[in-house]
Amino acid sequence: MQEIFSLKNIVIYVIVINLIGFFIMWLDKRKAKKGSWRIPEKTLFIIIALGGGIGAIAGMYTFRHKTQKIAFVIGFPLITILEILLVIYFVYMKLR
C-alpha cells in the first residue's frame, strides 16, 4: 500500500491548494464587482493556513483584490513565510 504522505502526494496537494487559493481570489473579486454574495475573509485565511498562500498572494495582486487591506497585505505573506519556515524546520529535523 502506498504511503499517503509520499513526496508525490505532498507536491500534488501543494499545487492543488495554491490553485484553489488563486481561484478563490479571482472568484471573490468577480463577486465583488457584481455586488453579489462574497467569500468570507475567514475562508480566505483558512485557504492560506492550509498552504495556499503563494497562490492566494499571486491572485491578490493579479486581480488587485484585497490589496488595500492591511490584514491581507501583511497577513497572507506572514502566514506563508511561517509555513515555509516550519516546513524547512521539519525537513531539517528529519534529515538529522
C-alpha positions in Angstrom: 0.0 0.0 0.0 1.3 3.4 -1.0 2.2 5.8 1.8 -0.3 8.7 2.0 2.3 11.3 2.9 4.7 10.5 0.0 6.6 13.3 -1.7 4.4 12.9 -4.8 1.2 13.3 -2.8 2.5 16.3 -0.9 3.6 18.0 -4.2 0.1 17.4 -5.7 -1.5 18.8 -2.5 0.6 22.0 -2.6 -0.1 22.6 -6.3 -3.9 22.0 -5.8 -4.2 24.1 -2.7 -2.4 27.0 -4.4 -4.6 26.8 -7.4 -7.6 26.9 -5.1 -6.1 30.0 -3.4 -5.6 31.7 -6.8 -9.1 30.7 -8.0 -10.8 31.8 -4.8 -9.2 35.3 -5.1 -10.5 35.6 -8.7 -13.9 34.4 -7.6 -14.2 36.8 -4.7 -13.0 39.7 -6.9 -15.6 38.7 -9.5 -18.4 38.6 -6.9 -17.3 42.0 -5.5 -17.6 43.6 -9.0 -21.1 42.1 -9.4 -22.1 43.1 -5.9 -23.2 39.5 -5.0 -22.5 37.2 -2.1 -18.8 37.3 -1.1 -16.4 34.7 0.2 -15.9 35.3 3.9 -12.5 36.7 4.8 -12.2 33.9 7.4 -12.4 31.4 4.5 -9.6 33.2 2.6 -7.4 33.0 5.6 -8.2 29.3 6.1 -7.1 28.6 2.5 -3.8 30.4 3.3 -3.4 28.4 6.5 -3.9 25.2 4.6 -0.9 26.0 2.4 -2.4 28.1 -0.4 -0.5 31.3 0.4 1.5 31.5 -2.8 -1.5 31.1 -5.0 -3.6 33.4 -3.0 -1.0 36.1 -2.9 -0.5 35.7 -6.7 -4.3 36.0 -7.1 -4.4 39.0 -4.8 -2.0 41.0 -6.9 -3.0 39.6 -10.3 -6.7 40.6 -9.7 -5.9 43.6 -7.5 -8.1 42.3 -4.8 -7.8 43.0 -1.1 -4.5 44.9 -1.8 -5.7 47.9 0.2 -6.5 45.8 3.4 -3.5 45.7 5.7 -4.6 42.4 7.2 -4.3 40.8 3.8 -1.2 42.6 2.6 0.7 41.6 5.8 -1.2 38.6 6.9 -1.0 36.5 3.7 2.7 36.8 3.3 3.4 36.4 7.1 1.4 33.1 7.3 3.1 31.9 4.1 6.6 32.7 5.4 5.8 31.0 8.7 4.6 27.9 6.9 7.7 27.7 4.7 10.0 28.1 7.8 8.0 25.3 9.5 8.5 23.0 6.6 12.2 23.8 6.4 12.5 23.1 10.1 10.8 19.7 9.9 12.8 18.7 6.8 16.0 19.7 8.6 15.0 17.7 11.7 14.1 14.6 9.6 17.5 14.8 7.8 19.5 14.9 11.1 
